[in-house]
Every structure is written in C-alpha cells, then in structure tokens.
C-alpha cells in the first residue's frame, strides 16, 4: 500500500487551506456564485462541502445568504 496521498486528499487539503485563508466576504461571494452552477461531480461535491464547513465554522448561515445581505447563525 502506497503512502502517497490520493488526488482527492490533496484536493481536499488544498481547498481547506484556501478557504481558511479567505475572509468571510470572499466565502460568501463564492457561495453566491456557486448557486447558479448546476454542474455536479465528486470534486464539486467535496468543494461545496468544504466551503459549507468553513462557513459553518464562522457562523455564516449557508441557507440564508442572499445577494442583498448575510444572516449569521446567531441572528436566526
């Protein structure tokens, strides 16, 4: 068995680090942009879950993001 990380593990680590380095406005911008993307696949599913995880860590409610503003989890 190889000790080399799988491509999906590398992708996950890179995206997790990238999202952690972004500010909240950048994450919200990505979430708004992704609402209109109807494509799907394994990598996209992982990408969106990692985005959601980072936003949840910051108490940003994914369900209530609107183009006109943001509602934080502690406000709902």
N, C-alpha and C positions, 0 to 999 in steps of 0.2 A: 504494500500500500504506500502510495506516494505521500510525502509531507508537503508537496506543493499545494498552495491554496487553489480551490476551484475558481473558475472565472466569476461565478456568481458570488463567491465570498469576497473576491477583490472588488467587484462592482458594489456590493453592499458596504464594505469598509470605506470605499471612496465616497459614495453618496452620503453615508452617515457623517463623515468628516466634513464634507462640503456643506450639508445642511446645518451642521452645528456652527460653522464659521459664518453663516449668513445672519443678517439681522432679521427681525420679525417682519418688517415691510417686504423684504425680498422673498421670504417664505410665502407670505400672503399673495404677492404678485405671481409666484409660480402656481399656487393653488387656483387663483382666478384664471390663469392661462390654461391650466390643465382641465378646467371644467368643460372647455369646448373641444377637447381632444377625445375623440371616440375610439381611437385605436386601442388595441389590447394585446397583451402578451405577457410572458413571465417577467421579463425585465421591467416592463411598465408597471405591473402589479407590485413588484418589490419596490420600485421607485416611489410609487404613490404611498405605499405603507410606511416607508422610511420618512417621507415628507409628513405624513399624518403623525407618526411617532414624535418627530421633532416639534411639531406644532402643539401636540398634546403636552409635551414636556414644558412648553412655555405658556400653557393655559390658553392657547388660541383655539377657539371652537371652530372646527372644520365645518360643521353643519350650518353655522350661522354667518359665515363670511359672505358679505355682499360687496358688490362693486362700489357701493357708497360708504362702506364702513366696516368695522370689525366689532364683534361682540366677544368678550373674553368669558371663559368658563365661569369665573367667579361673579360675573354680572348677570348670568341667566338663572 
